[in-house]
């Protein structure tokens, strides 16, 4: 009888430890899924770019601040710009943040948070260029070659305004830097890109300038999968708190000096 009682007690203890171990493992697994994964294209300074083996920039810091607000770990996945929405849709990434403009076409496939920054599309040209304003790109008698980063709003705008209208052809590159290199080598006539990376490229390369007139003004926001409205609300709540307390503006000011 004592032996049977002893065996029973040992079995009970074993089951208790097994249950505790299972609970700890489950908690650990749950914690592992509690990560905010940001899909980006780290070729867009000062919003996201590589520095010292890390991805830094405005979006990287705002994304990290949102994750901290939500009590989540933060992870950045670098990929081609035109892969970001697909990554968000498939669940590979929690959100897309890459100086991404809100457009009607993109709103058909993903949801967007409130705006956290405003972008300006500009035109980079050689200093001796015949192109004096964006209007020159949409004038008769020319066949301009315009460089853009593929799938960006610069690509979208230029395709409709220039290529589809018969004023020139659009040369699409995976990186803005590749488009600028093509401009430097004379393969294209100009580059349409966001103002902030444009300033960085012009500073780094002699002989280039930015036209005074803006090509387009747009709003940047974070994209989230259509079916994940709960995460959208969480990110939006954290983002608006960070806007209200001045965190977002301080991050922007850190990378973009007031002019």
C-alpha positions in Angstrom: 0.0 0.0 0.0 2.8 2.3 0.9 4.5 1.5 -2.4 1.3 2.3 -4.3 0.9 5.6 -2.4 4.6 6.5 -3.1 4.2 5.8 -6.8 1.0 7.9 -6.9 2.7 10.8 -5.2 5.6 10.6 -7.7 3.3 10.5 -10.6 1.4 13.6 -9.3 4.7 15.5 -8.8 5.9 14.5 -12.3 2.6 15.8 -13.8 2.9 19.0 -11.8 6.5 19.7 -13.0 5.4 18.8 -16.6 2.6 21.2 -16.4 4.9 24.0 -15.0 7.4 23.3 -17.8 4.7 23.4 -20.4 3.4 26.7 -19.1 6.9 28.2 -19.1 7.4 27.0 -22.6 4.1 28.4 -23.7 4.8 31.8 -22.1 8.2 31.9 -23.8 6.6 31.0 -27.2 4.0 33.7 -26.7 6.6 36.3 -25.9 8.5 35.3 -29.0 5.4 36.3 -31.1 5.1 39.6 -29.3 7.3 41.4 -31.8 6.5 44.3 -34.0 8.2 43.6 -37.3 8.7 46.6 -39.6 9.2 46.0 -43.3 11.3 48.8 -44.9 13.6 49.5 -47.8 16.8 51.0 -46.1 17.8 53.0 -49.1 15.9 56.2 -48.3 17.9 58.6 -46.1 17.1 60.1 -43.7 14.0 57.9 -43.1 15.8 54.6 -43.3 19.4 53.8 -44.2 22.4 51.6 -43.2 24.9 53.0 -40.7 27.6 50.9 -39.0 25.8 47.6 -39.7 22.4 48.9 -38.4 19.4 50.4 -40.0 18.8 53.9 -38.6 16.7 56.9 -39.5 13.4 58.6 -38.8 11.2 55.6 -39.5 13.5 53.2 -37.6 13.3 55.4 -34.5 9.6 56.1 -34.7 9.0 52.4 -35.2 11.1 51.5 -32.2 9.2 54.1 -30.1 5.8 52.6 -31.2 7.0 49.1 -30.2 8.1 50.4 -26.8 4.8 52.1 -26.3 3.0 48.8 -27.0 5.4 46.8 -24.8 6.7 44.8 -27.8 10.1 43.8 -29.1 11.1 45.6 -32.3 12.6 44.1 -35.5 13.3 45.6 -38.9 13.2 43.6 -42.1 15.0 45.2 -45.1 13.6 44.4 -48.5 12.9 45.9 -52.0 10.4 48.7 -51.7 7.9 46.9 -54.0 7.9 43.9 -51.6 6.8 45.7 -48.5 3.0 45.6 -49.0 3.2 41.9 -49.9 5.1 41.2 -46.8 2.5 43.0 -44.7 -0.4 41.3 -46.4 1.2 37.9 -45.9 2.0 38.5 -42.2 5.7 38.3 -42.7 5.8 41.8 -41.4 3.5 43.6 -38.9 3.7 46.9 -40.6 5.3 48.7 -43.5 7.2 51.9 -42.8 9.4 53.3 -45.5 8.6 56.9 -46.3 5.4 55.4 -47.8 2.9 57.8 -49.3 -0.8 57.2 -48.9 -2.4 56.6 -52.3 -5.8 55.4 -53.4 -4.3 52.4 -55.1 -2.4 51.3 -52.0 -5.5 51.8 -49.8 -7.1 49.1 -51.8 -4.7 46.5 -50.5 -3.6 47.8 -47.0 -4.8 50.1 -44.3 -2.9 53.2 -43.3 -2.4 54.9 -39.9 -2.7 58.6 -39.5 0.0 60.7 -41.1 3.3 61.1 -39.2 5.3 63.2 -41.7 5.0 65.1 -45.0 7.1 64.3 -48.0 7.9 66.4 -51.0 8.8 65.0 -54.4 11.5 67.0 -56.2 13.5 66.7 -59.4 17.3 66.3 -59.4 19.1 67.5 -62.6 22.7 68.2 -63.7 23.6 71.8 -63.0 23.7 72.6 -66.8 20.3 70.9 -67.5 17.7 72.3 -69.9 15.1 71.3 -67.4 14.4 74.4 -65.3 11.1 73.4 -63.7 8.9 70.2 -63.4 6.7 71.8 -66.1 9.5 71.3 -68.6 9.1 67.6 -68.2 5.6 67.8 -69.6 6.3 70.0 -72.6 6.1 69.1 -76.3 9.2 68.4 -78.4 11.2 66.4 -75.9 11.8 62.7 -75.1 13.1 62.9 -71.5 14.6 59.9 -69.7 13.4 60.1 -66.1 14.9 58.0 -63.3 12.8 56.9 -60.4 12.9 54.3 -57.6 10.6 51.5 -58.7 7.1 51.4 -57.2 7.5 54.7 -55.3 5.1 57.6 -55.8 7.8 59.2 -57.9 7.4 56.3 -60.2 3.6 56.5 -60.1 3.5 60.3 -60.8 6.1 60.3 -63.5 4.5 57.3 -65.3 1.2 59.1 -65.5 2.5 62.7 -66.1 5.3 61.9 -68.5 5.4 58.4 -69.9 1.7 57.8 -70.4 1.4 61.3 -71.8 4.1 60.7 -74.4 6.7 63.2 -73.1 9.4 60.7 -72.3 10.3 57.3 -70.8 10.7 56.2 -67.2 13.8 54.3 -66.1 13.1 52.3 -62.9 15.8 51.4 -60.4 15.7 49.3 -57.2 17.5 52.1 -55.3 17.4 55.8 -55.4 21.2 55.8 -55.4 21.2 53.7 -58.6 19.0 56.3 -60.3 21.4 59.1 -59.2 24.4 57.1 -60.5 22.6 56.8 -63.9 22.1 60.5 -63.9 25.8 61.2 -63.1 26.8 58.9 -66.0 24.4 60.7 -68.4 22.1 57.7 -69.0 19.0 59.7 -67.9 18.1 63.4 -67.8 16.7 63.7 -64.2 15.6 61.9 -61.1 12.3 62.3 -59.4 12.6 61.4 -55.7 11.7 62.6 -52.2 13.3 65.9 -51.1 15.3 64.5 -48.1 17.2 61.7 -49.9 17.5 64.1 -52.8 19.4 66.6 -50.6 21.7 63.8 -49.4 22.5 62.7 -52.9 23.2 66.2 -54.2 25.4 66.9 -51.2 27.4 63.8 -51.9 27.7 64.3 -55.7 29.1 67.5 -57.3 27.4 68.8 -60.4 23.9 68.0 -59.4 21.1 70.3 -58.2 17.5 70.2 -57.1 14.9 72.3 -59.0 13.3 75.0 -56.9 9.7 74.0 -57.7 8.3 71.0 -55.9 7.0 68.2 -58.1 4.4 66.9 -55.6 3.6 67.1 -51.8 2.4 64.0 -50.1 1.6 62.4 -46.7 3.6 59.5 -45.1 1.9 56.9 -43.0 2.4 53.3 -41.8 0.6 50.5 -43.6 -1.0 47.5 -41.9 -2.8 44.4 -43.3 -6.4 45.0 -44.1 -7.6 42.2 -41.8 -5.6 43.3 -38.8 -7.6 46.3 -37.6 -6.7 45.6 -33.9 -3.0 46.1 -34.6 -3.9 49.2 -36.8 -5.7 50.7 -33.8 -2.9 49.9 -31.4 -0.2 51.4 -33.7 -2.4 54.5 -34.3 -2.9 55.0 -30.6 0.8 54.8 -29.9 1.7 57.0 -32.8 -0.7 59.7 -31.8 0.6 59.7 -28.3 4.2 60.0 -29.7 3.0 62.9 -31.9 1.2 64.6 -29.0 4.2 64.4 -26.6 6.6 65.7 -29.2 8.6 62.5 -29.6 7.9 62.3 -33.4 8.9 65.9 -34.0 12.1 65.5 -32.0 13.0 62.4 -34.1 12.3 64.3 -37.3 14.3 67.3 -36.1 17.3 65.0 -35.3 17.6 64.0 -38.9 16.1 67.0 -40.8 17.4 70.5 -39.9 15.0 73.3 -40.1 15.6 75.6 -43.1 
